[in-house]
């Protein structure tokens, strides 16, 4: 017997649960599908929200040839094989009245973020020419993982975790539509644990129902679900989008001087198995960017923390990371150095390579001295207080202020 998740896979948009902003009545993807013309696109969202299912429904509804590749097991050769097959079909079935299934096959690539640059490059020509219609699926931010030329040829659609209503609709469908589950006569007593453990993931929900039903239980309630699962799996993918969300919350909590929130997000990353060097590296950056001149010792401590966790790793690395996190969160903040260098870089890009004033140039040769190099330079140590009024910026930038003291 097929797994429950496969038995319950919807066959049409009307059976599809969730993502109303994309496939609901009048939504953009539904309009595209109903028109019969779709462009290449990438589906970006967490696991278990229907990316693969949606791609299959689209191919079925449009009666297009459907090829599927997994970035985990496929390479450039497999991509080129599909493209060559599509080209052969196109040449054999060309013309205005070609049958629908001979036009622009759909190539679905699961976990497209795992494709290397060369593998993604191999798709460009076929997508550009319309030889294939690409549908990619990814749990990671395409901005970081998909090459720019391919991204520019694809629209990105964001899928959301299923909400409580979506999950309850799916649960009711299982209980009323799946013949095997119906035959068990499962009783629903309460659903809090079932929904919580599912975490907006339809596949998790179905797997939990299957686990409970296979255990011989006749009732789905909080106690039964918790007993079967033993523990609540932490929802953290150190290689996925949540990786970026949580590190962002962590950094913003430290920047906002909230040690309670900062230590919580640190614990989330530790429990999720994040690389301790990644966390420590971000603390070094934060110490210079957000604390800076308010407390130069912050960067010294952050750098020491990086060296320590690099040596000891987990689990002991949690201690210096916690110490450094709390210290940085409670430090005074000053980002004037960060703002100053960015302002200076912007001015450099705007004004180009302005010449160095002659009196500031070095003069190691007699010719350079004859040309006026170093002539007129005032050596500060020859003056009271080791300082003398002197212009150090190019003439065109005289009086420009980059660093503003708080």
C-alpha positions as CSV (number, residue, x, y, z in Angstrom):
1,X,0.0,0.0,0.0
2,X,1.2,3.5,-0.9
3,X,2.1,5.8,2.0
4,X,-0.7,8.1,3.2
5,X,1.1,11.2,1.9
6,X,1.1,9.7,-1.6
7,X,-2.5,8.4,-1.4
8,X,-3.7,11.9,-0.5
9,X,-1.7,13.8,-3.1
10,X,-4.2,16.1,-4.9
11,X,-4.8,15.6,-8.6
12,X,-6.3,19.0,-9.4
13,X,-6.2,22.6,-8.2
14,X,-9.7,22.2,-6.7
15,X,-8.2,19.4,-4.4
16,X,-5.1,21.5,-3.6
17,X,-5.0,22.8,0.0
18,X,-3.3,26.1,0.9
19,X,-1.5,28.8,-1.1
20,X,-4.8,30.6,-1.9
21,X,-2.7,33.7,-2.8
22,X,-1.3,31.8,-5.7
23,X,-3.9,29.3,-6.8
24,X,-7.2,30.6,-5.3
25,X,-9.9,32.0,-7.6
26,X,-8.4,34.9,-9.6
27,X,-4.9,34.3,-8.2
28,X,-1.9,34.7,-10.5
29,X,-0.9,31.1,-10.9
30,X,-4.4,29.9,-11.4
31,X,-5.0,32.5,-14.1
32,X,-1.7,31.4,-15.8
33,X,-2.8,27.8,-15.7
34,X,-6.3,28.4,-16.9
35,X,-4.9,30.5,-19.8
36,X,-2.8,27.5,-20.9
37,X,0.4,29.5,-21.1
38,X,2.9,29.4,-18.3
39,X,6.4,30.8,-18.1
40,X,9.3,29.3,-16.2
41,X,9.2,29.9,-12.4
42,X,10.6,28.9,-9.1
43,X,8.5,27.8,-6.1
44,X,10.1,28.9,-2.9
45,X,8.8,27.7,0.5
46,X,9.3,25.4,3.5
47,X,9.0,21.6,3.2
48,X,5.6,20.0,2.9
49,X,3.6,22.9,1.5
50,X,2.9,21.4,-1.9
51,X,5.7,22.5,-4.3
52,X,6.0,19.2,-6.1
53,X,2.3,18.6,-6.0
54,X,1.6,21.9,-7.6
55,X,4.1,21.3,-10.4
56,X,2.5,17.9,-11.2
57,X,-1.0,19.4,-11.2
58,X,0.1,22.1,-13.7
59,X,1.7,19.5,-16.0
60,X,-1.4,17.3,-15.8
61,X,-3.9,20.2,-16.3
62,X,-1.9,21.6,-19.3
63,X,-1.3,18.1,-20.7
64,X,2.4,18.8,-21.1
65,X,5.2,16.2,-21.0
66,X,6.6,16.2,-17.5
67,X,10.2,15.5,-16.6
68,X,11.4,15.6,-13.1
69,X,14.9,15.7,-11.8
70,X,16.3,15.9,-8.2
71,X,19.3,18.1,-7.7
72,X,20.6,15.6,-5.2
73,X,20.9,12.7,-7.7
74,X,21.1,14.5,-11.1
75,X,23.8,16.4,-12.9
76,X,24.5,18.3,-16.1
77,X,24.3,15.0,-18.1
78,X,20.7,14.3,-17.0
79,X,19.7,17.9,-17.6
80,X,21.1,17.8,-21.2
81,X,19.4,14.5,-21.8
82,X,16.0,16.0,-21.0
83,X,16.7,19.1,-23.1
84,X,17.8,16.9,-26.1
85,X,14.6,14.9,-25.8
86,X,12.5,18.0,-25.7
87,X,14.3,19.3,-28.8
88,X,13.8,16.1,-30.7
89,X,10.1,16.1,-29.8
90,X,9.8,19.7,-30.9
91,X,11.4,19.0,-34.3
92,X,9.1,16.0,-34.9
93,X,5.9,17.7,-33.9
94,X,6.4,21.3,-35.0
95,X,3.7,23.5,-36.5
96,X,0.7,25.5,-35.4
97,X,-1.6,22.5,-35.0
98,X,0.9,20.3,-33.1
99,X,-0.7,18.2,-30.4
100,X,-0.6,19.8,-26.9
101,X,1.7,17.2,-25.4
102,X,4.4,18.0,-28.0
103,X,4.8,21.6,-26.9
104,X,7.3,22.9,-24.4
105,X,7.6,20.1,-21.8
106,X,7.8,21.0,-18.2
107,X,11.1,20.2,-16.4
108,X,10.6,20.1,-12.7
109,X,13.8,20.3,-10.6
110,X,13.4,19.5,-6.9
111,X,15.9,21.2,-4.6
112,X,17.2,23.4,-7.4
113,X,19.3,25.3,-4.8
114,X,21.6,22.2,-4.7
115,X,22.5,22.5,-8.3
116,X,26.0,23.9,-8.9
117,X,26.6,27.0,-11.0
118,X,27.6,24.8,-14.0
119,X,24.5,22.7,-13.6
120,X,22.3,25.8,-13.5
121,X,24.2,27.3,-16.5
122,X,23.2,24.2,-18.5
123,X,19.6,25.2,-18.2
124,X,19.9,28.8,-19.5
125,X,19.7,28.2,-23.2
126,X,16.7,25.9,-23.1
127,X,14.8,28.2,-20.8
128,X,15.6,31.3,-22.9
129,X,14.6,29.6,-26.1
130,X,11.4,28.0,-24.6
131,X,12.6,24.5,-25.3
132,X,11.5,23.6,-21.8
133,X,9.4,25.3,-19.2
134,X,11.3,25.2,-16.0
135,X,9.6,24.8,-12.6
136,X,12.1,24.8,-9.8
137,X,11.4,24.0,-6.1
138,X,13.6,25.3,-3.3
139,X,13.4,25.6,0.5
140,X,16.2,28.2,0.3
141,X,16.2,31.9,-0.7
142,X,16.7,31.8,-4.5
143,X,18.5,35.2,-4.2
144,X,21.4,33.3,-2.5
145,X,21.3,30.0,-4.3
146,X,20.1,30.5,-7.9
147,X,22.5,32.2,-10.3
148,X,21.4,35.6,-11.5
149,X,21.0,34.8,-15.2
150,X,18.6,31.9,-14.4
151,X,16.8,33.9,-11.8
152,X,16.2,36.7,-14.3
153,X,14.4,34.2,-16.6
154,X,12.1,32.9,-13.9
155,X,9.4,34.4,-11.8
156,X,9.7,33.5,-8.1
157,X,6.5,32.5,-6.2
158,X,6.6,32.2,-2.4
159,X,4.6,29.4,-0.8
160,X,3.6,29.7,2.9
161,X,3.4,27.2,5.7
162,X,-0.1,25.8,6.0
163,X,-2.2,27.5,8.6
164,X,-4.5,25.8,11.2
165,X,-7.5,25.9,8.8
166,X,-5.5,24.3,6.0
167,X,-4.3,21.5,8.2
168,X,-7.8,20.8,9.6
169,X,-9.1,20.7,6.1
170,X,-6.5,18.1,5.2
171,X,-7.2,16.1,8.4
172,X,-10.9,16.0,7.6
173,X,-10.2,14.9,4.0
174,X,-8.0,12.1,5.3
175,X,-10.7,10.9,7.6
176,X,-13.5,11.0,5.0
177,X,-11.6,10.1,1.7
178,X,-8.9,7.6,2.5
179,X,-10.5,4.1,2.6
180,X,-7.9,2.6,4.9
181,X,-8.1,5.3,7.5
182,X,-11.9,5.2,7.3
183,X,-11.9,1.5,7.9
184,X,-9.9,2.1,11.2
185,X,-12.7,4.2,12.6
186,X,-10.2,6.7,14.2
187,X,-11.7,9.1,16.7
188,X,-10.5,12.7,16.9
189,X,-10.5,13.9,20.5
190,X,-8.2,16.9,20.3
191,X,-5.7,18.2,17.7
192,X,-3.4,20.7,19.5
193,X,-0.4,18.3,19.5
194,X,-1.1,17.1,16.0
195,X,-1.1,20.6,14.6
196,X,1.8,21.7,16.7
197,X,4.1,18.9,15.7
198,X,3.1,19.3,12.1
199,X,4.4,22.9,12.1
200,X,2.5,23.9,8.9
201,X,3.9,20.9,7.0
202,X,1.2,18.8,5.3
203,X,3.6,15.8,4.9
204,X,4.4,15.8,8.6
205,X,0.7,15.9,9.4
206,X,0.0,12.9,7.2
207,X,3.0,11.0,8.5
208,X,1.9,11.6,12.1
209,X,-1.6,10.3,11.3
210,X,-0.1,7.3,9.6
211,X,2.2,6.7,12.6
212,X,-0.7,6.8,15.0
213,X,-3.0,4.6,12.9
214,X,-0.2,2.0,12.4
215,X,0.3,1.9,16.2
216,X,-3.2,0.4,16.6
217,X,-4.5,3.5,18.4
218,X,-8.2,4.2,17.9
219,X,-8.0,7.8,19.1
220,X,-6.0,10.8,18.0
221,X,-5.4,13.1,21.0
222,X,-2.6,15.0,22.5
223,X,-1.3,12.2,24.6
224,X,-1.3,9.6,21.8
225,X,0.5,11.9,19.4
226,X,3.1,13.0,21.9
227,X,3.7,9.4,23.0
228,X,4.2,8.3,19.4
229,X,6.6,11.1,18.5
230,X,8.5,10.9,21.8
231,X,9.8,14.4,21.4
232,X,9.1,17.6,19.6
233,X,11.6,17.9,16.7
234,X,13.1,21.4,16.5
235,X,12.1,23.2,13.4
236,X,15.5,24.4,12.2
237,X,17.3,23.8,9.0
238,X,20.8,24.9,9.2
239,X,21.1,24.9,5.5
240,X,17.7,26.4,4.7
241,X,15.8,29.6,4.8
242,X,15.1,29.4,8.6
243,X,18.9,29.5,9.0
244,X,18.8,33.1,7.7
245,X,15.7,34.1,9.6
246,X,17.0,33.0,12.9
247,X,20.5,34.5,12.6
248,X,18.8,37.7,11.5
249,X,16.6,37.7,14.6
250,X,19.7,36.9,16.7
251,X,21.8,39.8,15.4
252,X,18.9,42.2,15.6
253,X,18.3,41.2,19.2
254,X,21.9,41.9,20.1
255,X,21.9,45.1,18.2
256,X,18.7,46.1,20.0
257,X,20.4,45.5,23.4
258,X,18.0,42.7,24.4
259,X,20.0,39.9,26.0
260,X,16.9,37.8,26.8
261,X,15.9,37.5,23.1
262,X,19.5,37.2,21.9
263,X,20.2,34.2,24.2
264,X,16.9,32.6,23.1
265,X,17.8,32.8,19.4
266,X,21.3,31.6,20.2
267,X,19.7,28.5,21.9
268,X,17.6,27.9,18.8
269,X,20.7,27.8,16.7
270,X,22.6,25.6,19.1
271,X,19.7,23.1,19.4
272,X,19.3,23.0,15.6
273,X,23.0,22.0,15.2
274,X,24.2,25.3,13.7
275,X,28.0,25.6,13.0
276,X,29.4,27.4,16.0
277,X,32.0,29.2,13.8
278,X,29.1,30.7,11.8
279,X,27.6,32.2,14.9
280,X,30.9,33.4,16.3
281,X,31.8,35.0,12.9
282,X,28.6,37.0,12.9
283,X,29.4,38.2,16.4
284,X,32.7,39.5,15.3
285,X,31.0,41.4,12.5
286,X,28.4,42.8,14.8
287,X,31.0,43.9,17.4
288,X,32.7,46.1,14.8
289,X,29.5,47.2,13.0
290,X,27.1,48.0,15.8
291,X,29.3,48.5,18.9
292,X,32.5,49.8,17.3
293,X,34.0,52.9,18.9
294,X,31.6,52.8,21.9
295,X,33.6,49.8,23.2
296,X,36.6,48.6,21.1
297,X,37.0,45.7,23.6
298,X,33.9,44.2,22.2
299,X,35.7,43.2,19.0
300,X,38.6,41.7,21.0
301,X,36.2,39.6,23.0
302,X,34.2,38.5,19.9
303,X,37.4,37.6,18.1
304,X,38.6,35.6,21.1
305,X,35.2,33.8,21.2
306,X,35.7,32.9,17.5
307,X,39.1,31.4,18.2
308,X,37.8,29.5,21.3
309,X,34.8,27.9,19.6
310,X,37.0,27.0,16.6
311,X,39.1,25.0,19.0
312,X,36.5,23.4,21.2
313,X,33.3,23.1,19.1
314,X,30.1,21.8,20.6
315,X,28.9,21.3,23.3
316,X,31.3,23.5,25.3
317,X,31.3,26.2,22.7
318,X,27.9,27.2,23.8
319,X,29.4,28.8,27.0
320,X,31.8,31.4,25.3
321,X,29.1,32.1,22.7
322,X,26.5,32.8,25.5
323,X,29.1,35.0,27.4
324,X,29.9,37.0,24.3
325,X,26.3,37.3,23.2
326,X,25.2,38.8,26.5
327,X,28.3,41.1,26.7
328,X,27.6,42.5,23.2
329,X,23.9,42.8,23.8
330,X,24.6,44.9,27.0
331,X,27.3,47.1,25.4
332,X,26.7,50.7,24.3
333,X,26.2,50.9,20.6
334,X,27.9,53.1,18.0
335,X,27.8,52.4,14.2
336,X,29.7,55.6,13.2
337,X,32.7,53.8,11.8
338,X,30.4,51.5,9.7
339,X,28.6,54.6,8.4
340,X,31.8,56.4,7.7
341,X,33.4,53.7,5.6
342,X,30.2,53.3,3.6
343,X,30.0,57.0,3.0
344,X,33.6,57.1,1.9
345,X,33.1,54.2,-0.5
346,X,30.1,55.9,-2.0
347,X,32.2,59.1,-2.5
348,X,35.0,57.1,-4.1
349,X,32.7,55.5,-6.6
350,X,31.2,58.9,-7.3
351,X,34.4,60.8,-7.8
352,X,36.8,58.2,-9.1
353,X,40.5,58.2,-8.7
354,X,41.2,61.8,-7.5
355,X,44.9,62.6,-7.4
356,X,46.8,62.6,-4.1
357,X,48.0,66.2,-3.3
358,X,51.7,66.5,-4.1
359,X,52.7,67.4,-0.6
360,X,51.2,64.2,0.7
361,X,53.1,62.0,-1.7
362,X,56.3,60.2,-0.9
363,X,59.5,61.3,-2.6
364,X,62.0,58.4,-2.6
365,X,63.9,59.7,-5.7
366,X,65.5,63.0,-6.7
367,X,63.3,63.3,-9.8
368,X,60.2,63.1,-7.6
369,X,61.6,65.8,-5.3
370,X,62.2,68.0,-8.3
371,X,58.6,67.5,-9.4
372,X,57.4,68.8,-6.0
373,X,56.5,65.5,-4.3
374,X,56.4,65.9,-0.5
375,X,57.1,69.6,-0.8
376,X,55.2,71.6,1.8
377,X,54.3,68.6,4.0
378,X,54.0,69.6,7.7
379,X,55.3,66.9,10.0
380,X,52.8,66.9,13.0
381,X,55.5,66.0,15.6
382,X,57.3,69.2,14.8
383,X,54.4,71.2,16.2
384,X,53.0,71.7,19.7
385,X,50.6,68.9,20.7
386,X,51.8,66.9,17.8
387,X,49.2,68.4,15.6
388,X,49.1,71.1,12.8
389,X,46.3,72.4,10.6
390,X,46.7,70.7,7.2
391,X,44.5,69.5,4.4
392,X,44.7,65.7,3.8
393,X,41.8,65.2,1.5
394,X,42.0,65.9,-2.3
395,X,41.1,69.5,-3.2
396,X,37.8,68.4,-4.7
397,X,36.7,66.9,-1.4
398,X,37.9,69.6,0.9
399,X,35.7,69.9,4.0
400,X,33.9,66.6,3.4
401,X,32.7,64.9,6.6
402,X,32.6,61.1,6.5
403,X,32.8,60.2,10.2
404,X,30.4,61.9,12.5
405,X,31.1,61.6,16.2
406,X,28.0,60.8,18.3
